[in-house]
Amino acid sequence: MSNLESEPRRYPLLESLLEQKHLPLKGIFTYRDLATILDAGVRTIQVWCKDGKIVVRNLPARGRFLAQDIEDFLERSVRKHVGP
């Protein structure tokens, strides 16, 4: 049993994506990490930050995102149904 399965998930959406991609949960994520997690380009992530869609932080070692920031972004990313 993996460590993620034995403990309650703190970041269920993020942890689910990380499991699918076989990536570890870290304390601090970089632009490149987030681009890999979301299958997006680094430039796209930068635009989302500029547009206020995701919180970007000034963290050490070029880290810019906390797990909670990514989880919050994923929670808000629900697409509203448009159409008939």
Long-range contacts (C-beta under 8 A, 24 or more apart in sequence): 10-67, 11-67, 11-68, 11-70, 11-71, 12-71, 13-71, 13-74, 13-75, 14-67, 14-70, 14-71, 14-74, 17-74, 25-67, 26-67, 27-66, 27-67, 28-59, 28-60, 28-61, 28-63, 28-64, 28-65, 28-66, 29-63, 29-64, 29-65, 29-66, 29-67, 29-70, 30-62, 30-63, 30-64, 30-65, 31-64, 33-65, 34-64, 34-65, 34-70, 37-70, 48-73
